[in-house]
Amino acid sequence: DAQDPERLVQCPYDKHHQIRARRFPYHLVKCRKSHPEEAKQLATCPFNARHLVPQQHLGDHIVTCTDKGFVEQDILSQSCGSQREAVSTWQAPPCDEDWET
């Protein structure tokens, strides 16, 4: 299951590292510092920062990324939502206070 936080995920920097999905973001930060040469060769997916792919394969990954749909759906719902916003008719109640006196 892709949503299981206990599933094992392979580190893109060191193929011998198998990390629990819930710890994966923290591991990426740590392992990137330990493997600067590998980090230079990898590109980050614009849809999910956990997706690190070789730079030459980034275009193919973007086309097939499973998280692309979530981002596109979010953008679409935001653009549709802004058109449907109701105009507020609220008005402040009258105030008899005079702060000048």
Secondary structure, 3 states (H helix, E strand, C coil): CCCCCCCEEECCCCCCCEEEHHHHHHHHHHHHHHCHHHHHHEEECCCCCCCEEEHHHHHHHHHHCCCHHHHHHHHHHHHHHHHCCCCCCCCCCCCCCCCCC
